[in-house]
Amino acid sequence: MSFVVKMNGALNDGIHSKGMNGNGVHHLSVRTHVSVNPAKLKSNRPRWTVRPSEMSKKTLNPIRAIVDGMKLTPNPEKPMIALSIGDPTVFGNLPTDDTVLQAMKEAIDSHKFNGYAPSVGYQKSRDAVANFYSCPEAPLEGKDVILASGCSQAIELAISVLCNPGDNILIPRPGFSLYKTLAVSMGIQVKHYNLLPEKSWKIDLKHLESLIDDKTACMIINNPSNPCGSVFSKDHLHKILSVASRNCIPILTDEIYGDMVFSGCDFQSLAPLSSDVPILSCGGLAKRWLVPGWRMGWILIHDRNNIFGTGIREGLVKLSQRILGPCTVVQGALESILNDTPPEFYQRTISFLKSNSEICFSELSTVPGLNPVMPSGAMYIMVGIEIEHFPEFQNDVEFTERLVTEQSVFCLPATAFEYPNFFRIVVTVPEDMMIEACIRIREFCSRHYLPRSLDSHELDQ
Ligand SMILES: Cc1ncc(COP(=O)(O)O)c(C=O)c1O
């Protein structure tokens, strides 16, 4: 027996859908031996059972989980200085460039960008991104670009297209927490590979390789790094590629801080160095152009040996069709943003970040009990705590919590990045705040530092 049911019609319970035609009409069939008694169906529902889905229960943002669990009561006598927020716009000292704003105004005034765009973005905008990042060693065309709602959605699409539930992915420790949040919510296991603070946060390559097994679907590389501010050398990137190549593992590289490196250091994008490893390179406007709220990101598909083939490309297109990506006005402005932003704007930002990093590093490196690691790029500096010299605190969470209570300075405990006994400082704050924060951190440490670590017996007395 077969029915035709209009969408929005009431007659669709207990019936198997055979798909929908273009008129919004479902063709449905029911097994004729099943007699459906609507009254009985109703009474069989014992009670309300509306529960959160398994996916929602598995979704955990560790930063929220840790920060919301902290008692953050600032000292009322000292104005709060938040060194915890990775949003460069919060203090107003790092505005985006006028050309970026102008491009956006023109996009609005053109009235051309008020409708839906194709799910992967306007062709013109994709072409603009391809032109901006194309180089002879890793040529790109518009078809190799998928626009996304921020780098976060680019990462989500990339993980979703490469991994199945039950697979595992390799992610950095310490590392940006979104990778784990997304993967675990999708039923993908994460394995952390170690970064080495004493080697400017290079990857422990032996450890990385030891984690690979039959279920490893991809490795995520984040360069320059949040939270470390580290930048990998060409040589190190070649070694990472060798590991991936030997084991036939594709790479998702998160280059949202690409080109945000201090003078004296070069940023090398991963894809141009790869001869065989297929790479999905994720980026966006958030950091380099200082407009994180505009939610513009992208995936660059690098697949010169046709290993991803049409499958991964088509998969990305299909995934992008679930929810349309970035705001069309920003897409309309993208070509001008990429082509017209003057080099001095990028330079100014980088000089500022470098200068603030140097202030912070030189101030904190003379504080007994603290070990800052000088960054080479991005917007962060990681500071190690010799926790055995601060016997009042169990760990970085307690240390940073009390730093708020006494000194009204909030730094993110690196437990949020799976790296206890460090904390992360964001260096986008105005210089005077940075200096004041360092003075207060020094005071705090000298109040709580014990030159030699006490054993538990002495502590009990
Ligand atoms: C390493 C890293 N990747 C991705 C993102 C997300 O970028 P977006 O704001 O474009 O989603 C961030 C944001 O802080 C980040 O630090």
The ligand as an SDF file (V2000), in Angstrom:
LIG
                    3D

 16 16  0  0  0  0  0  0  0  0999 V2000
   44.7720   27.4520   17.3080 C   0  0  0  0  0  0  0  0  0  0  0  0
   43.4180   27.9960   17.0030 C   0  0  0  0  0  0  0  0  0  0  0  0
   42.7170   27.4430   15.9970 N   0  0  0  0  0  0  0  0  0  0  0  0
   41.4850   27.8830   15.6820 C   0  0  0  0  0  0  0  0  0  0  0  0
   40.8990   28.9180   16.3700 C   0  0  0  0  0  0  0  0  0  0  0  0
   39.4790   29.3380   16.0290 C   0  0  0  0  0  0  0  0  0  0  0  0
   39.4350   30.4070   15.1690 O   0  0  0  0  0  0  0  0  0  0  0  0
   38.0520   31.0830   14.7520 P   0  0  0  0  0  0  0  0  0  0  0  0
   37.7670   32.1560   15.7250 O   0  0  0  0  0  0  0  0  0  0  0  0
   38.3000   31.6130   13.3560 O   0  0  0  0  0  0  0  0  0  0  0  0
   37.0070   30.0230   14.7490 O   0  0  0  0  0  0  0  0  0  0  0  0
   41.5930   29.5230   17.4320 C   0  0  0  0  0  0  0  0  0  0  0  0
   40.9710   30.5980   18.2130 C   0  0  0  0  0  0  0  0  0  0  0  0
   41.4240   31.0300   19.2320 O   0  0  0  0  0  0  0  0  0  0  0  0
   42.8840   29.0510   17.7410 C   0  0  0  0  0  0  0  0  0  0  0  0
   43.6030   29.5860   18.7510 O   0  0  0  0  0  0  0  0  0  0  0  0
  1  2  1  0
  2  3  1  0
  2 15  2  0
  3  4  2  0
  4  5  1  0
  5  6  1  0
  5 12  2  0
  6  7  1  0
  7  8  1  0
  8  9  2  0
  8 10  1  0
  8 11  1  0
 12 13  1  0
 12 15  1  0
 13 14  2  0
 15 16  1  0
M  END
$$$$
